[in-house]
């Protein structure tokens, strides 16, 4: 009888436990360049899962080349530098946003216009690939609402 009572009493607690966080990517979009021959830029957020991994690459079928970059300011000077592989710590939130880390997309397909959805493929060191559909927006347009 006591076991049955205990099982029933503990059932609500079991419902409260959450599964461990999964590695995921969200809140993405691509800002097209006002000059089509210049690179576009993609922004997104990566959420770390249960273990540390490394983001190895982000690719898309609509650009010839993509590189992770970081913008840095020093005094009146701003510069962009490639960052290569990016470590994603377990349970972390990594925001790629204007003025910081971002993805440069070189030689974009000129047929890509604002409003079109584009697939980005994120490849991690644990052999996981995550596809994320993102909207494209015009240069100067406000970022999409979350």
C-alpha positions as CSV (number, residue, x, y, z in Angstrom):
1,X,0.0,0.0,0.0
2,X,2.8,2.4,0.9
3,X,4.6,1.7,-2.4
4,X,1.4,2.5,-4.3
5,X,1.0,5.7,-2.4
6,X,4.6,6.7,-2.9
7,X,4.4,6.0,-6.6
8,X,1.3,8.2,-7.0
9,X,2.9,10.9,-4.8
10,X,6.1,11.0,-6.9
11,X,4.3,11.0,-10.3
12,X,3.9,14.8,-10.4
13,X,7.6,15.3,-9.7
14,X,8.5,13.1,-12.6
15,X,6.4,15.3,-14.9
16,X,8.4,18.3,-13.7
17,X,11.8,17.1,-14.8
18,X,12.9,18.5,-18.2
19,X,14.9,16.6,-20.7
20,X,18.5,17.8,-21.1
21,X,18.8,20.7,-23.6
22,X,19.5,19.7,-27.1
23,X,22.1,21.4,-29.4
24,X,20.0,23.7,-31.5
25,X,20.1,26.8,-33.8
26,X,17.3,29.4,-34.1
27,X,16.6,33.1,-34.7
28,X,18.4,33.2,-38.0
29,X,18.1,35.5,-40.9
30,X,20.3,36.7,-43.9
31,X,20.8,40.4,-44.6
32,X,21.4,40.9,-48.3
33,X,23.9,43.5,-49.4
34,X,22.7,46.6,-51.2
35,X,25.4,45.8,-53.8
36,X,24.6,42.3,-55.1
37,X,28.2,41.5,-55.9
38,X,29.2,42.1,-52.2
39,X,28.8,39.5,-49.5
40,X,25.6,39.0,-47.6
41,X,25.6,38.3,-43.8
42,X,23.7,35.8,-41.7
43,X,22.9,36.1,-38.0
44,X,21.6,33.3,-35.7
45,X,21.7,31.9,-32.2
46,X,23.3,28.6,-31.2
47,X,22.2,26.8,-28.0
48,X,24.7,24.3,-26.6
49,X,23.4,20.8,-25.8
50,X,24.6,18.4,-23.1
51,X,28.2,18.3,-24.1
52,X,30.8,20.7,-25.6
53,X,31.0,20.7,-29.4
54,X,32.7,22.8,-32.1
55,X,30.9,24.5,-35.0
56,X,33.0,23.4,-38.0
57,X,31.1,25.1,-40.8
58,X,27.9,26.7,-42.0
59,X,26.9,26.2,-45.6
60,X,24.2,27.0,-48.0
61,X,23.4,26.2,-51.6
62,X,22.9,29.9,-52.5
63,X,26.5,31.1,-52.0
64,X,29.8,29.9,-53.2
65,X,31.7,30.4,-50.0
66,X,30.8,31.1,-46.3
67,X,33.0,32.1,-43.4
68,X,32.5,32.8,-39.7
69,X,33.7,36.3,-38.8
70,X,33.8,38.6,-35.9
71,X,33.6,42.4,-36.0
72,X,35.8,44.3,-33.6
73,X,36.3,48.0,-32.9
74,X,39.4,49.7,-31.6
75,X,39.0,53.4,-31.3
76,X,37.6,54.7,-34.5
77,X,38.6,51.6,-36.4
78,X,36.5,48.6,-37.1
79,X,37.7,45.4,-38.6
80,X,36.3,42.0,-39.4
81,X,38.4,38.8,-38.9
82,X,37.6,35.2,-39.7
83,X,37.2,33.1,-36.6
84,X,37.4,29.6,-38.0
85,X,35.9,26.8,-35.9
86,X,33.7,28.0,-33.1
87,X,33.5,26.3,-29.7
88,X,30.0,25.7,-28.3
89,X,30.0,25.0,-24.6
90,X,27.3,22.7,-23.1
91,X,24.2,24.7,-22.0
92,X,25.5,27.9,-23.5
93,X,23.7,30.5,-25.7
94,X,25.9,31.9,-28.5
95,X,24.4,34.9,-30.3
96,X,25.7,35.8,-33.8
97,X,24.5,39.4,-34.2
98,X,25.3,42.7,-35.9
99,X,28.5,44.2,-34.5
100,X,29.8,40.9,-33.3
101,X,30.0,37.3,-34.6
102,X,28.3,36.6,-37.9
103,X,28.5,34.4,-41.1
104,X,29.7,36.0,-44.3
105,X,28.1,34.6,-47.5
106,X,30.3,35.3,-50.6
107,X,29.1,35.2,-54.2
108,X,25.4,34.9,-53.4
109,X,23.1,33.7,-56.1
110,X,21.8,37.0,-57.6
111,X,18.3,35.6,-57.9
112,X,17.9,35.6,-54.1
113,X,15.6,38.5,-53.2
114,X,14.3,39.8,-49.9
115,X,11.5,37.6,-48.4
116,X,12.9,34.3,-49.8
117,X,13.6,31.5,-47.4
118,X,17.1,30.0,-47.5
119,X,18.4,26.8,-45.8
120,X,21.6,27.1,-43.7
121,X,23.3,23.8,-42.7
122,X,25.4,23.9,-39.5
123,X,28.0,21.1,-39.1
124,X,29.3,20.3,-35.7
125,X,32.3,18.2,-34.4
126,X,30.0,15.5,-33.1
127,X,28.9,14.8,-36.7
128,X,25.6,16.5,-36.1
129,X,24.1,18.6,-38.9
130,X,21.3,21.1,-38.2
131,X,19.3,22.6,-41.1
132,X,17.8,26.0,-40.4
133,X,15.4,27.8,-42.8
134,X,16.0,31.5,-42.5
135,X,14.4,34.5,-44.2
136,X,16.3,37.0,-46.3
137,X,15.9,40.7,-45.7
138,X,17.1,43.8,-47.7
139,X,20.0,45.9,-46.6
140,X,18.7,48.5,-44.2
141,X,15.5,46.6,-43.4
142,X,14.8,45.9,-39.7
143,X,15.7,42.5,-38.4
144,X,12.8,40.0,-38.2
145,X,10.9,39.8,-35.0
146,X,11.5,36.7,-32.9
